[in-house]
Amino acid sequence: MDERVLQQVKQIVFDHMKSGYGVSDGEDISALIRNYTMSLSPEECLSASWTLNEAVHSEAVRLGESVHRHDPSWDWGKPFDTGILDSCQQGVDTIV
């Protein structure tokens, strides 16, 4: 697994949280995953695709939980103070 691609996926999820409050059409993530997996051997494609899609889900859940800690009434797509995400780094939450 290319760590740079994994970081790009997490950055896109973070950007979706800030710009769409956790909602997007997913086209950019799908394109990134598709382009990456097409560059791999057939034996590696399925595993890489699964891993990256799991990373998308895990990152979205992690960021959503961070928003919920600050705004328990928040739901996906509902606007929130995106400054809440300043306490989040990719893969790491810091409670301020």
TIVO-2410 file (N, C-alpha, C; in nm, 3 decimals):
# residues 96
REC num residu      c1      c2      c3 atome chaine
REC   1      M   0.086  -0.118   0.000     N      A
REC   1      M   0.000   0.000   0.000    CA      A
REC   1      M   0.090   0.124   0.000     C      A
REC   2      D   0.061   0.212  -0.090     N      A
REC   2      D   0.135   0.337  -0.098    CA      A
REC   2      D   0.082   0.434   0.007     C      A
REC   3      E   0.165   0.466   0.103     N      A
REC   3      E   0.126   0.554   0.215    CA      A
REC   3      E   0.081   0.691   0.165     C      A
REC   4      R   0.137   0.738   0.056     N      A
REC   4      R   0.098   0.869   0.001    CA      A
REC   4      R  -0.047   0.867  -0.046     C      A
REC   5      V  -0.089   0.758  -0.107     N      A
REC   5      V  -0.228   0.746  -0.153    CA      A
REC   5      V  -0.321   0.740  -0.032     C      A
REC   6      L  -0.283   0.665   0.069     N      A
REC   6      L  -0.362   0.658   0.191    CA      A
REC   6      L  -0.379   0.797   0.253     C      A
REC   7      Q  -0.273   0.874   0.257     N      A
REC   7      Q  -0.280   1.010   0.312    CA      A
REC   7      Q  -0.367   1.101   0.224     C      A
REC   8      Q  -0.361   1.082   0.093     N      A
REC   8      Q  -0.446   1.161   0.003    CA      A
REC   8      Q  -0.593   1.130   0.028     C      A
REC   9      V  -0.625   1.004   0.046     N      A
REC   9      V  -0.763   0.964   0.075    CA      A
REC   9      V  -0.811   1.030   0.204     C      A
REC  10      K  -0.729   1.023   0.307     N      A
REC  10      K  -0.768   1.085   0.435    CA      A
REC  10      K  -0.783   1.236   0.422     C      A
REC  11      Q  -0.700   1.299   0.342     N      A
REC  11      Q  -0.710   1.443   0.322    CA      A
REC  11      Q  -0.840   1.479   0.250     C      A
REC  12      I  -0.879   1.398   0.153     N      A
REC  12      I  -1.005   1.424   0.082    CA      A
REC  12      I  -1.123   1.411   0.178     C      A
REC  13      V  -1.121   1.310   0.265     N      A
REC  13      V  -1.228   1.294   0.364    CA      A
REC  13      V  -1.232   1.416   0.455     C      A
REC  14      F  -1.117   1.462   0.499     N      A
REC  14      F  -1.109   1.581   0.583    CA      A
REC  14      F  -1.166   1.702   0.510     C      A
REC  15      D  -1.129   1.718   0.383     N      A
REC  15      D  -1.180   1.830   0.304    CA      A
REC  15      D  -1.331   1.823   0.288     C      A
REC  16      H  -1.385   1.702   0.271     N      A
REC  16      H  -1.530   1.686   0.260    CA      A
REC  16      H  -1.599   1.725   0.391     C      A
REC  17      M  -1.534   1.694   0.503     N      A
REC  17      M  -1.592   1.733   0.631    CA      A
REC  17      M  -1.602   1.884   0.641     C      A
REC  18      K  -1.496   1.952   0.599     N      A
REC  18      K  -1.494   2.098   0.610    CA      A
REC  18      K  -1.587   2.165   0.508     C      A
REC  19      S  -1.589   2.115   0.386     N      A
REC  19      S  -1.664   2.185   0.282    CA      A
REC  19      S  -1.808   2.137   0.269     C      A
REC  20      G  -1.834   2.010   0.298     N      A
REC  20      G  -1.969   1.957   0.280    CA      A
REC  20      G  -2.027   1.902   0.408     C      A
REC  21      Y  -1.963   1.933   0.520     N      A
REC  21      Y  -2.009   1.887   0.652    CA      A
REC  21      Y  -2.025   1.734   0.654     C      A
REC  22      G  -1.931   1.667   0.585     N      A
REC  22      G  -1.927   1.522   0.585    CA      A
REC  22      G  -2.000   1.456   0.470     C      A
REC  23      V  -2.058   1.536   0.381     N      A
REC  23      V  -2.133   1.481   0.269    CA      A
REC  23      V  -2.065   1.520   0.139     C      A
REC  24      S  -2.054   1.423   0.048     N      A
REC  24      S  -2.000   1.451  -0.085    CA      A
REC  24      S  -2.052   1.346  -0.181     C      A
REC  25      D  -2.028   1.368  -0.309     N      A
REC  25      D  -2.068   1.267  -0.407    CA      A
REC  25      D  -1.966   1.153  -0.415     C      A
REC  26      G  -1.848   1.173  -0.356     N      A
REC  26      G  -1.748   1.068  -0.350    CA      A
REC  26      G  -1.671   1.044  -0.479     C      A
REC  27      E  -1.698   1.124  -0.579     N      A
REC  27      E  -1.633   1.102  -0.708    CA      A
REC  27      E  -1.481   1.116  -0.700     C      A
REC  28      D  -1.434   1.214  -0.623     N      A
REC  28      D  -1.289   1.236  -0.615    CA      A
REC  28      D  -1.218   1.121  -0.545     C      A
REC  29      I  -1.279   1.069  -0.438     N      A
REC  29      I  -1.220   0.955  -0.369    CA      A
REC  29      I  -1.225   0.831  -0.458     C      A
REC  30      S  -1.338   0.810  -0.523     N      A
REC  30      S  -1.350   0.694  -0.612    CA      A
REC  30      S  -1.247   0.699  -0.724     C      A
REC  31      A  -1.228   0.816  -0.781     N      A
REC  31      A  -1.131   0.830  -0.889    CA      A
REC  31      A  -0.989   0.801  -0.840     C      A
REC  32      L  -0.955   0.853  -0.723     N      A
REC  32      L  -0.822   0.829  -0.667    CA      A
REC  32      L  -0.799   0.679  -0.643     C      A
REC  33      I  -0.897   0.615  -0.581     N      A
REC  33      I  -0.884   0.472  -0.553    CA      A
REC  33      I  -0.878   0.392  -0.684     C      A
REC  34      R  -0.964   0.424  -0.777     N      A
REC  34      R  -0.966   0.354  -0.905    CA      A
REC  34      R  -0.833   0.370  -0.978     C      A
REC  35      N  -0.784   0.493  -0.987     N      A
REC  35      N  -0.658   0.517  -1.057    CA      A
REC  35      N  -0.541   0.445  -0.990     C      A
REC  36      Y  -0.540   0.446  -0.858     N      A
REC  36      Y  -0.432   0.378  -0.787    CA      A
REC  36      Y  -0.439   0.226  -0.809     C      A
REC  37      T  -0.557   0.169  -0.789     N      A
REC  37      T  -0.567   0.024  -0.800    CA      A
REC  37      T  -0.541  -0.024  -0.943     C      A
REC  38      M  -0.571   0.058  -1.042     N      A
REC  38      M  -0.543   0.020  -1.181    CA      A
REC  38      M  -0.393   0.015  -1.208     C      A
REC  39      S  -0.315   0.079  -1.124     N      A
REC  39      S  -0.170   0.078  -1.142    CA      A
REC  39      S  -0.104  -0.044  -1.076     C      A
REC  40      L  -0.184  -0.122  -1.005     N      A
REC  40      L  -0.131  -0.237  -0.932    CA      A
REC  40      L  -0.148  -0.367  -1.011     C      A
REC  41      S  -0.082  -0.469  -0.965     N      A
REC  41      S  -0.101  -0.601  -1.026    CA      A
REC  41      S  -0.242  -0.649  -0.991     C      A
REC  42      P  -0.298  -0.737  -1.073     N      A
REC  42      P  -0.433  -0.788  -1.043    CA      A
REC  42      P  -0.444  -0.850  -0.904     C      A
REC  43      E  -0.337  -0.910  -0.858     N      A
REC  43      E  -0.340  -0.974  -0.726    CA      A
REC  43      E  -0.350  -0.873  -0.612     C      A
REC  44      E  -0.305  -0.752  -0.636     N      A
REC  44      E  -0.303  -0.649  -0.531    CA      A
REC  44      E  -0.426  -0.559  -0.532     C      A
REC  45      C  -0.499  -0.557  -0.642     N      A
REC  45      C  -0.610  -0.461  -0.659    CA      A
REC  45      C  -0.717  -0.471  -0.552     C      A
REC  46      L  -0.769  -0.589  -0.530     N      A
REC  46      L  -0.880  -0.606  -0.437    CA      A
REC  46      L  -0.841  -0.565  -0.296     C      A
REC  47      S  -0.726  -0.609  -0.252     N      A
REC  47      S  -0.679  -0.576  -0.117    CA      A
REC  47      S  -0.660  -0.425  -0.101     C      A
REC  48      A  -0.597  -0.362  -0.200     N      A
REC  48      A  -0.573  -0.218  -0.192    CA      A
REC  48      A  -0.704  -0.140  -0.193     C      A
REC  49      S  -0.795  -0.181  -0.278     N      A
REC  49      S  -0.925  -0.113  -0.285    CA      A
REC  49      S  -0.999  -0.125  -0.152     C      A
REC  50      W  -1.001  -0.246  -0.095     N      A
REC  50      W  -1.067  -0.267   0.033    CA      A
REC  50      W  -1.003  -0.181   0.142     C      A
REC  51      T  -0.871  -0.182   0.148     N      A
REC  51      T  -0.799  -0.106   0.251    CA      A
REC  51      T  -0.829   0.044   0.240     C      A
REC  52      L  -0.827   0.096   0.120     N      A
REC  52      L  -0.852   0.239   0.102    CA      A
REC  52      L  -0.997   0.275   0.134     C      A
REC  53      N  -1.090   0.191   0.095     N      A
REC  53      N  -1.231   0.218   0.129    CA      A
REC  53      N  -1.255   0.210   0.279     C      A
REC  54      E  -1.188   0.117   0.346     N      A
REC  54      E  -1.197   0.111   0.492    CA      A
REC  54      E  -1.138   0.237   0.555     C      A
REC  55      A  -1.030   0.288   0.498     N      A
REC  55      A  -0.968   0.411   0.548    CA      A
REC  55      A  -1.064   0.529   0.534     C      A
REC  56      V  -1.137   0.535   0.422     N      A
REC  56      V  -1.237   0.641   0.401    CA      A
REC  56      V  -1.341   0.634   0.512     C      A
REC  57      H  -1.395   0.516   0.534     N      A
REC  57      H  -1.499   0.499   0.635    CA      A
REC  57      H  -1.447   0.532   0.775     C      A
REC  58      S  -1.332   0.479   0.810     N      A
REC  58      S  -1.275   0.502   0.943    CA      A
REC  58      S  -1.246   0.650   0.969     C      A
REC  59      E  -1.192   0.716   0.869     N      A
REC  59      E  -1.160   0.859   0.885    CA      A
REC  59      E  -1.288   0.941   0.898     C      A
REC  60      A  -1.389   0.909   0.819     N      A
REC  60      A  -1.516   0.982   0.828    CA      A
REC  60      A  -1.580   0.962   0.966     C      A
REC  61      V  -1.579   0.839   1.014     N      A
REC  61      V  -1.636   0.811   1.147    CA      A
REC  61      V  -1.558   0.887   1.254     C      A
REC  62      R  -1.426   0.883   1.246     N      A
REC  62      R  -1.342   0.951   1.346    CA      A
REC  62      R  -1.371   1.100   1.348     C      A
REC  63      L  -1.378   1.162   1.230     N      A
REC  63      L  -1.404   1.305   1.224    CA      A
REC  63      L  -1.546   1.336   1.269     C      A
REC  64      G  -1.642   1.252   1.231     N      A
REC  64      G  -1.780   1.271   1.275    CA      A
REC  64      G  -1.792   1.263   1.427     C      A
REC  65      E  -1.721   1.169   1.487     N      A
REC  65      E  -1.724   1.158   1.634    CA      A
REC  65      E  -1.664   1.281   1.700     C      A
REC  66      S  -1.562   1.337   1.639     N      A
REC  66      S  -1.502   1.460   1.693    CA      A
REC  66      S  -1.602   1.575   1.689     C      A
REC  67      V  -1.674   1.588   1.580     N      A
REC  67      V  -1.775   1.693   1.569    CA      A
REC  67      V  -1.884   1.669   1.672     C      A
REC  68      H  -1.929   1.544   1.688     N      A
REC  68      H  -2.033   1.510   1.787    CA      A
REC  68      H  -1.992   1.544   1.929     C      A
REC  69      R  -1.864   1.530   1.961     N      A
REC  69      R  -1.818   1.565   2.096    CA      A
REC  69      R  -1.840   1.714   2.123     C      A
REC  70      H  -1.825   1.795   2.021     N      A
REC  70      H  -1.842   1.940   2.037    CA      A
REC  70      H  -1.986   1.984   2.014     C      A
REC  71      D  -2.059   1.911   1.933     N      A
REC  71      D  -2.198   1.946   1.900    CA      A
REC  71      D  -2.280   1.817   1.893     C      A
REC  72      P  -2.333   1.772   2.007     N      A
REC  72      P  -2.405   1.645   2.010    CA      A
REC  72      P  -2.528   1.640   1.919     C      A
REC  73      S  -2.580   1.754   1.880     N      A
REC  73      S  -2.698   1.754   1.793    CA      A
REC  73      S  -2.661   1.747   1.645     C      A
REC  74      W  -2.533   1.751   1.614     N      A
REC  74      W  -2.490   1.751   1.474    CA      A
REC  74      W  -2.525   1.620   1.405     C      A
REC  75      D  -2.557   1.630   1.275     N      A
REC  75      D  -2.578   1.513   1.191    CA      A
REC  75      D  -2.513   1.540   1.055     C      A
REC  76      W  -2.480   1.435   0.983     N      A
REC  76      W  -2.412   1.446   0.854    CA      A
REC  76      W  -2.484   1.544   0.762     C      A
REC  77      G  -2.408   1.636   0.707     N      A
REC  77      G  -2.461   1.736   0.616    CA      A
REC  77      G  -2.509   1.863   0.684     C      A
REC  78      K  -2.526   1.858   0.815     N      A
REC  78      K  -2.570   1.975   0.891    CA      A
REC  78      K  -2.449   2.064   0.919     C      A
REC  79      P  -2.460   2.194   0.891     N      A
REC  79      P  -2.346   2.283   0.916    CA      A
REC  79      P  -2.300   2.279   1.062     C      A
REC  80      F  -2.169   2.295   1.078     N      A
REC  80      F  -2.109   2.305   1.210    CA      A
REC  80      F  -1.989   2.398   1.200     C      A
REC  81      D  -1.940   2.442   1.315     N      A
REC  81      D  -1.821   2.527   1.319    CA      A
REC  81      D  -1.702   2.441   1.277     C      A
REC  82      T  -1.652   2.464   1.157     N      A
REC  82      T  -1.542   2.380   1.107    CA      A
REC  82      T  -1.414   2.400   1.186     C      A
REC  83      G  -1.408   2.500   1.270     N      A
REC  83      G  -1.294   2.517   1.360    CA      A
REC  83      G  -1.278   2.398   1.454     C      A
REC  84      I  -1.389   2.324   1.474     N      A
REC  84      I  -1.384   2.202   1.556    CA      A
REC  84      I  -1.278   2.108   1.501     C      A
REC  85      L  -1.264   2.106   1.370     N      A
REC  85      L  -1.170   2.013   1.307    CA      A
REC  85      L  -1.025   2.054   1.323     C      A
REC  86      D  -1.002   2.176   1.373     N      A
REC  86      D  -0.864   2.220   1.397    CA      A
REC  86      D  -0.795   2.132   1.500     C      A
REC  87      S  -0.875   2.066   1.585     N      A
REC  87      S  -0.817   1.979   1.687    CA      A
REC  87      S  -0.792   1.838   1.633     C      A
REC  88      C  -0.822   1.817   1.506     N      A
REC  88      C  -0.801   1.685   1.444    CA      A
REC  88      C  -0.687   1.692   1.345     C      A
REC  89      Q  -0.603   1.593   1.352     N      A
REC  89      Q  -0.502   1.573   1.250    CA      A
REC  89      Q  -0.537   1.442   1.185     C      A
REC  90      Q  -0.479   1.412   1.071     N      A
REC  90      Q  -0.509   1.286   1.006    CA      A
REC  90      Q  -0.475   1.171   1.098     C      A
REC  91      G  -0.578   1.097   1.135     N      A
REC  91      G  -0.557   0.978   1.218    CA      A
REC  91      G  -0.537   1.003   1.365     C      A
REC  92      V  -0.538   1.130   1.409     N      A
REC  92      V  -0.513   1.160   1.550    CA      A
REC  92      V  -0.608   1.269   1.595     C      A
REC  93      D  -0.675   1.247   1.706     N      A
REC  93      D  -0.761   1.350   1.766    CA      A
REC  93      D  -0.688   1.408   1.886     C      A
REC  94      T  -0.694   1.539   1.897     N      A
REC  94      T  -0.642   1.603   2.018    CA      A
REC  94      T  -0.759   1.679   2.079     C      A
REC  95      I  -0.795   1.645   2.198     N      A
REC  95      I  -0.906   1.710   2.266    CA      A
REC  95      I  -0.853   1.838   2.329     C      A
REC  96      V  -0.916   1.948   2.291     N      A
REC  96      V  -0.871   2.077   2.342    CA      A
REC  96      V  -0.972   2.127   2.441     C      A
***
